[in-house]
Structure formats: C-alpha cells, structure tokens
Amino acid sequence: MAAPQVAEDGSRGSRIGTAGFAGVGYPDCQGPRVPAARLRSPALVAAPPQDFPREGPGYRLAGRPNPPGSQRLTAAGGQGPPPRGGAHAQSLRPAGPGAVQQSALSRGPARHARTRAGTRALLGGGGRGGGTGGRGGGGGDRVASGGARARPRARPPPRPSPARVKRFLPACSGRRDLTPRWRTARMSTRAKRAACPFSIQRYGIYERCRELVEAGYDVRQPDKENVTLLHWAAINNRIDLVKYYISKGAIVDQLGGDLNSTPLHWATRQGHLSMVVQLMKYGADPSLIDGEGCSCIHLAAQFGHTSIVAYLIAKGQDVDMMDQNGMTPLMWAAYRTHSVDPTRLLLTFNVSVNLGDKYHKNTALHWAVLAGNTTVISLLLEAGANVDAQNIKGESALDLAKQRKNVWMINHLQEARQAKGYDNPSFLRKLKADKEFRQKVMLGTPFLVIWLVGFIADLNIDSWLIKGLMYGGVWATVQFLSKSFFDHSMHSALPLGIYLATKFWMYVTWFFWFWNDLNFLFIHLPFLANSIALFYNFGKSWKSDPGIIKATEEQKKKTIVELAETGSLDLSIFCSTCLIRKPVRSKHCGVCNRCIAKFDHHCPWVGNCVGAGNHRYFMGYLFFLLFMICWMIYGCISYWGLHCETSYTKDGFWTYITQIATCSPWMFWMFLNSVFHFMWVAVLLMCQMYQISCLGITTNERMNARRYKHFKVTTTSIESPFNHGCVRNIIDFFEFRCCGLFRPVIVDWTRQYTIEYDQISGSGYQLV
C-alpha cells in the first residue's frame, strides 16, 4: 500500500474516492484531498448543515437520504453519530456496483464532501475491492512528493439567487413527490416551503398559509396544472385549511387538474369521508362530473369507499345514477372492487341489478364476469340478476365466462339458469334447482338414516355380511342425497333435522317400548311435564325474535348522515348490510344476514340466532333437553334390566355391552344417540352458565374480546364491564323478581349504543 500523501501544512491527507462524484458534473474529479486532522474535527464530523432542514416530509431529495439509525466511522476508526444529509446529498449517487454512496456536509467556508460508508471511503478507499481506477472505486491513498500542494476541493453548485428562486416557484405546485424538477439551483426545502403556498399547505402549516393569503395571495389562483389550493387541501384532508380558503372566497366547485375535477372529486378518490362531509356542508355538488364523466358516487364505488357511497346515497344521490358512459355505481363496483362492499351496500338500497350501460349494454353481472369478480357474482346471483341478459354483441354473462374458461363462473351461472327453469331441465334437475325441496330433503334425511340404522341392526338375520351390504346401501343413498340435494348455504337445515329426528325416534321408543314397563306417577308424568317445557322453550328459541335490529329506509339514511357528520361512520359501529348503527354487544350474523342485539351465537340445533330476545328460552331449552336425555338413558337401562338376561355386576363390562346390544339392537342404538347428545348438551349448558353467571359476557364477546375496547383481556382472564357478580348476573339475565324480592336491571339492548368509562370513580365502563 502506498504511503499517504502529505499536504502543504504538513499533515497527512486523505482523498475521497471518485465514485462519490461520478455523474454529477465532476467526471474528471478523483476526489478532494482533506487533511486527516480535519477529518477528526468534531465540528466537521458531527455538525449538521445549518441552511437545510434536518428532517421532515420535505427532506426527500433526488438522492436517497441517510437511513435512520445508520452508523458512520470517523477517520480514527471509531463510531460517530448517524450522518445527516445536506442540500447536496441529493446529487451524490454511486456510479457503479463498487461505489460508495456519499453525502455532502456544508458549514461556512469549510464546505466539503464526505462519504458515509466507513473508514475506507473516508480515507480515500474506493469500491469494495479497494481498487484504484474504473467506476468501481476511487483508488486508495496516494503518495506525492514532499510538500506538494493538495488539489483544490470540488465545490457544490452555488445557492440560487432570489430572482432564480422566484422563477422556480411555479415548479413547486403542490406535487405529492418532493423531488424538484429544476436540479441546477439546489435551493433548500425550507426556502421552498416559505415561499410557495402550494407546498406549504400540503404539510398543514396553517399559520404560514394564512400569512401568505393575508399578504395578498389569491386563494382562487391555480398553478400551472390548473390546480387550486382548495384541491390540494382536499386531497390531503386539511379541513382547517379548507374552511379558511372558503372563508377567503375559494370556489368550492372549482374545476381543475388533468381530469378537470372538483375538490370533492379529489377527496372522494382518496376516501376522505370527513373532507367530503365538510365540502358538502359548504355547498359542493356531488353530482358534477369530471373529465372522465364520473360523479362522486361513481368514483367512490370504483375505489371501494363504502362509507362515502352510503353518505352520498343518504344525501340524495340516485343509487342508479349513470355516468357519461352509462355506467352505474353497481357496475363500477362489480368491475373494480373485488370485495363484498360496496356492492352489498348498493344491493341493500334496492339498486337495479339488470340495467345495461349505454355503449356495450353490459349489465353489472357482465362486468363482474369480465373482471373475474367471483365475490360480486355470488352477490348478484343471490339478488336475482338476469343470467340470460345479453349485451350489444348478443353475449350473455355465461358466454363471457366460457370465453374466459373460468370453471367456477361457468358452473355457478349454469346452476343459476337451471334454478330458473332454463334449458328444459329434466325432472331431477328441476328438483335439484328447487331450494324448498332441497331444504325438505336436508331435514328429512336424518329421520330416514336414524331409522334405517336401527332397523337393520334389529333384523333377525345372523349374517353380518348381509347387514353390511345393507349399511353400504344406506351410505350410498346418503352420498347421493348429499351431492344432489344438500345446499351448504342452508347451514341450519341439517343440524336441525338431526335434532328433530333424534327426538322423534326417542319419543317413539318411549311410548312403544317403555310405556308398559315404567311407573306412570314417578316416571311418565315427570317425563311428560319435562317434554312440555322442552317443546315450549324450543319453539320460542326457534321461532321467536332473537333481537333483530330494525329500521325504516328513512331512519337508515338519517343514521348514515348523523354518523358521517360526527365522524363516527366506522364499520365497527355501522353495519354496511343492514345500514344501521350497531348497538353495544350486537353483531351481524352471517347466516341469518341480520344484526342481532346482544348476539351470543347462531345455533344450528334450533335454526336461529341466540340473542337478547331468546337467550333465556335457549337456556331453558338446554336445561330441559338435558333432563329429557337423562330420562331416556334411565328408560334404556330399565328396559335392559327387565328384558335382557344379563347383569353388569355379574358379567362385567364387555360381556354386558355385548349382551344388551344383542338383546335389543334398536334400544342400544337409541342409547348411543342419547349419550352423544348428552355430552354436547351438558358441555354447552355448563359453558353458557359459566359465561352468564361468572363472566357476564356472551359467547361472541368471549371469542372476540380483544376487538372491543371496553374489555380488559389478559392471558388468563377477561374483565367485562357487564359483570356485576354471580348472583346479580343471574338475577338480571333471567329477570328473577320472586314477588318483588329481587329487582333485575332490564336493558333494551336494541337501543343501547354507548358505553363510557367512569373516570371519577374508576369503577369501569357504565351504560349511558
């Protein structure tokens, strides 16, 4: 390695590699030579530039800024503070793969360039290989003759004059990227902010904007791209600036920009609901169209801003409004938004699903197929979209799906056509397409299967091969019915059928097998009383209102406007399907497609949701069902003791099981069903009682407690604001009064919207 070159002052000098200046106006410069003593100077190493901003959104220059937390090495090899880029750091880019990125540091006359890649670069080392030439590196330390004068440093471009700054102002017209278009004059970001209102208001510097406007700047004056200050304030959601500009005469519906849009269009594209509300309060017209022919509701539907779509409809915008191309919001949502919203919201407002656009005559279903939007296709088919509607070329949605060769879309569209009786389907296909018939099959199949399993086992046939073949036939029948008629969208039909079938055959067994063997007063009478209570609670759980939250269309629109104008139109408290404000403890049930007050869960065994309206009946149903199963198990054991010549105490467990299964296979089959249902009913009843009495929460709240801010969740416990102690919880839940001895607290959970924390007493959240 060559000896270091000695500078004129006698100190050892170091050369910064050539890579740092390649491509920025210094092609022949091999790097400035700086005395080593000066490299160790704290003022030079640590001091940031004085005339440029150190941080903030304006510090995004043409080059990459120093990454936060990066470290640099001093000339002595120690670690110094992270470097801060100056005004010239934007130009210093690496010229090759071995180059080292550099930044410039300026402070008075000692302005110089330094690298931030470590000791090798600071001491003149070049690229990764430490070579002396080429683009990869700037060479190592060099030896000069003693006393040779160091080469002069390369200086950065001078700061622009005020006149040039004035000419530069139109370039900073409020662009979202902060890279200056004019790179010759390296003016500071602070200078640009201080002089240009279009840049200032992007950062929300309200006072500086007000100073410039009060000094005479016209708020209506557009920039070179015909964009006003109000446009930039709207797109950046600066509500305070919007209020100020409008108070100073800004035109709220001023057209500007490449798309000839209003500030309301800009706010809608960005999804700023609060800005949309504010502009409409000042008279902004959402029905105006931009350069593409779209109004605000079309833009909101395109970009999936469901809350803005809801607000615009609530404020009177036509849900079937067409743009200049004849596209409705539903068509745009089907084509551009691959999620359930805002399509589901538009369908809730009774949008016309079979309208065609002006030029192509495509319906929303056509556009969904063209976009491959399977989610929206399912929603449109459920809403009754016409599968055979043809566009201007005579193509249906099914034809477009076949062109795209999408198997999922083809199958679903064909099923929808068959459900409506098209294509002259066969009798079997008509049955498959009949939803009511499919539901009856799902309810009736468990009745047949439970009877066949017990009947085959009870046949007086010694050959298990024949019985095995018969069971195989039962299995094949179930498979055929399942694939042909079971509709998995009807989630509750099959579990409800299993419960009803099990209970039906249990009662048949009780009255035909047990009636003559058991005591009427002590067995049959309590069993009948238990059955009456079971039927009553089951009927109330199945058919009563679980707490459905209802509202008229006018109430829905009023709720949307109120929530939007108060900044509360959030999907956490607003249901985009039911278009209502969700009360505390409520939830939208995906199976029933309804919002349920104090939602606990959707129970497939009763085919209904469990909520504020029927939770007590559901608990009664579980209680009496458990007792009914216990009576059934007792009846089976009593029957075996009377009719089977075996005993558990004499023969042992396995012999006893074999004897009772052989003695009466049907009774053994009913016993197995009873044990199975006893297990899940007992577990469910205990869980429900624990949640009601000890925790004071519902099943939904226990599963999603971390989503609700009023619950305190730890790894071992959940603290509920609705927990008032075991006894109090039971009294309030079951509404026990005991002739006035108890006074339960009754809350209308369909109207309870708020819960606030008691800051004074610190006792927790309170209903307000």
Buried (B, 14 or more C-beta within 10 A) or exposed (E): EEEBBBBEEEBBBBBBBBBBBBBBEBEEBBBBBBBBBBBEBEEBBEBBBEEBBEEEEBBBBBBBBBEEEEEBBBBEEEEBEEBBBBBBBBBBBBBBEBBBBBBBBBBEEBBBBBBBBBBBBBBBBBBBEBBBEBBBBBBBBBEBEEEBEBBEBBBBBEBBEEEEBEEBBBBBBBBEEBEBEBEEBBBBBBBBBBBBBBBBBBBBBBEBBBBBBEEEEEBEEBBEBBBBBBBBBBBBBBBEBBBBBBEBEBBBBBBBBEEEBBBBBBBBBBBBBBBBBBBBEBEBEBEBBBEBEBBBBBBBBBBBBBBBBBBBBBBEBBBEBBBBBBBBBBBBBBBBBBEBBBBBBBBBBEBEBEBBBEEBBBBBBBBBBBBBBBBBBBBBBEBEBBBEBBBEEEBBBBBBBBEEEBEEBBEBBBBBBBBEEEEEBEEEBBBBBBEEEBBBBBBBBBBBBBBBBBBBBBEEEEEEEEBEEBBEEBEEBBEEBBEEBBBEEBBBBBBBBBBBBBBBBBBEBBEEBBEEEBEEEEBBEEBEEBBEBBEBBBEBBBEEBBBBBEBEEEEBBEBBBEBBBEEEBEEEBBBBBBBBBBBBBBBBBEBBEBBBBBBBBBBBBBBBBBBBBBBBBBBBBBBBBBBBBBBBBBBBBBBBEEEBEBEBEEBEEEEBBEBBBEBBBBBBBBBBBBEEBBEEBBEBBEEBBEBBBBBBBBBBBBEEBEEBEBBEBEEEEBBBBBBEEEEBBBBBBBEEEEEEEBEBEEBEBBEBBEBEEEEEEEEBBEBE
